Amino acid sequence: MTIEQELFKRFFEWAFEDHAQDVVRTVVWMNSHMVMIKRDYPKEYLAYKALTNQQINQVICEALLPF
């Protein structure tokens, strides 16, 4: 995984835990709060924006693999 993927993975895992391990709620929250994420988590936002859809899917799959 790239550095950007690792950074996004840590952020996704944090959000996933914060939303009671509910992947739908996590993805909806991230999508609905992009402005806040850009402001409050600029490194994570830039990492996310640097990824392709395939790379984002890979991150989410690896984060959810234990489930």
Secondary structure by P-SEA (a helix, b strand, c coil): ccaaaaaaaaaaaaaaaaacccaaaaaaaaaacaaaaaaccaaaaaaaaaccaaaaaaaaaaaaccc
